[in-house]
Amino acid sequence: MNPERDPRKPKVPGYEEVDISPSGVGIVAAMLVLGLIFCSIMAALYFQALAVWTRRAEGPVLSPLPTAARQFPPPRLQVRPPEDLAALRRREETLLTGYGWADRAQGEVRIPIDRAMDLLVKQMGEAGPQGPPGPTWEEIMQQRGLQGAGGNAERRLP
């Protein structure tokens, strides 16, 4: 006897005969949305209550964000480069051509560069040259017993 055609067993089609209820799906979705809204409201109320309790216990809550606008750290961009350069040149010109104190506590003064060069030439003329000029590069190499220059220097044998 074929088990598939047994008249005593109920006929089973092999798939669901009843579809899911659309109203049940709608109720579950509505409950999820209402649950999310409820949880959001409860969390907001809890944090507000926590802020009030903290303010009462410790004073106002300090914000981690700065209240005043912070300046960008140096170096700052120049807004007007030609004018800034002209001001720098004027300051340098004043330092080079004017008199002033370099260090008042030490008694050091600043004199114009032209006057300083004249004084230096005058001082060198009075003292005379400070001996013969130093040795040339070739003389230094010969004194050290090296031949050539740069990294290919070789030591001479006596």
C-alpha positions in Angstrom: 0.0 0.0 0.0 1.3 3.4 -0.9 1.8 5.6 2.2 1.0 8.8 0.3 -2.5 7.6 -0.5 -3.5 6.3 2.9 -7.2 7.3 3.4 -6.9 7.3 7.2 -4.3 10.1 7.2 -5.4 13.7 6.7 -4.4 15.3 3.5 -1.3 17.6 4.1 -0.4 20.0 1.2 3.3 20.6 2.3 3.0 24.4 2.8 1.2 26.9 5.0 -2.4 27.2 4.1 -3.1 30.2 6.3 -1.4 33.6 5.7 0.0 35.8 8.4 -2.5 38.3 9.8 -1.8 41.8 8.6 -3.5 43.3 11.6 -1.1 41.3 13.9 1.9 42.6 12.0 0.5 46.2 12.3 -0.1 45.8 16.0 3.5 44.5 16.6 4.9 47.4 14.5 2.9 50.0 16.3 3.9 48.5 19.7 7.6 48.7 18.6 7.3 52.4 17.5 5.4 53.3 20.7 8.0 51.5 22.8 10.9 53.4 21.1 9.1 56.7 21.6 8.4 55.8 25.3 12.0 54.8 25.9 13.3 58.0 24.3 11.0 60.2 26.4 12.0 58.3 29.6 15.7 58.7 28.8 15.3 62.5 28.2 13.4 62.9 31.4 16.0 60.9 33.3 18.9 63.0 32.0 17.0 66.2 32.8 16.4 65.0 36.3 20.1 64.0 36.6 21.2 67.4 35.5 18.9 69.1 38.1 20.2 66.9 40.9 23.8 67.5 39.9 23.2 71.3 39.7 21.7 71.2 43.2 24.6 69.1 44.6 27.6 70.5 42.9 26.5 73.8 41.4 26.2 74.6 37.6 27.5 71.9 35.3 30.6 73.0 33.5 30.6 72.6 29.8 33.6 70.9 28.1 33.2 73.2 25.2 34.8 76.7 25.4 32.4 79.5 25.8 34.6 82.1 24.1 36.0 81.7 20.6 39.6 80.4 20.7 42.3 81.9 18.7 44.1 79.7 16.2 47.6 78.9 17.4 50.6 80.5 15.8 51.8 80.8 13.1 48.8 82.9 12.0 48.2 83.7 8.3 49.0 87.2 7.2 46.0 89.2 6.3 47.9 92.0 4.5 51.4 90.6 3.5 52.7 93.8 1.7 51.8 96.0 4.6 53.3 93.6 7.1 56.5 93.4 5.1 56.7 97.2 4.9 56.3 97.5 8.7 59.0 94.8 9.2 61.4 96.8 6.9 60.7 100.0 8.8 61.5 98.3 12.1 64.7 96.8 10.7 65.7 100.1 9.2 65.1 101.8 12.6 67.3 99.2 14.3 70.1 99.6 11.7 70.2 103.4 11.4 69.2 104.5 14.9 70.7 104.8 18.4 69.1 103.0 21.3 69.7 100.7 24.3 70.5 97.1 23.5 70.7 96.3 27.3 70.3 99.2 29.6 71.2 97.1 32.7 74.6 96.0 31.1 75.2 99.5 29.7 75.1 98.2 26.1 74.0 100.6 23.4 73.0 100.2 19.8 74.6 102.5 17.2 73.9 102.9 13.5 75.5 100.3 11.3 77.5 102.8 9.2 79.0 104.4 12.3 79.9 100.9 13.7 81.7 100.0 10.4 83.6 103.3 10.5 84.7 102.6 14.0 85.7 99.1 13.2 87.8 100.2 10.2 89.4 103.0 12.3 90.2 100.4 15.1 91.7 98.0 12.6 93.8 100.7 11.1 95.3 101.7 14.5 96.0 98.1 15.6 97.4 97.0 12.3 96.9 93.6 10.9 96.6 90.8 13.4 99.5 88.7 12.0 99.9 86.9 8.7 96.8 85.4 7.1 96.0 81.8 8.0 97.3 78.9 5.9 95.7 77.9 2.7 93.7 74.7 2.2 96.6 73.1 0.4 99.0 73.9 3.2 96.7 72.5 5.8 96.4 69.2 3.8 100.2 69.0 3.5 100.7 69.6 7.2 98.4 66.7 8.0 100.1 64.5 5.5 97.1 64.1 3.3 97.0 64.2 -0.4 94.0 65.4 -2.3 90.8 66.7 -0.9 87.4 65.4 0.1 86.7 61.8 1.0 89.6 60.4 -1.1 92.3 61.6 1.2 95.2 59.2 1.7 97.9 59.3 4.3 101.5 59.5 3.0 104.0 57.0 4.3 107.3 58.5 5.7 
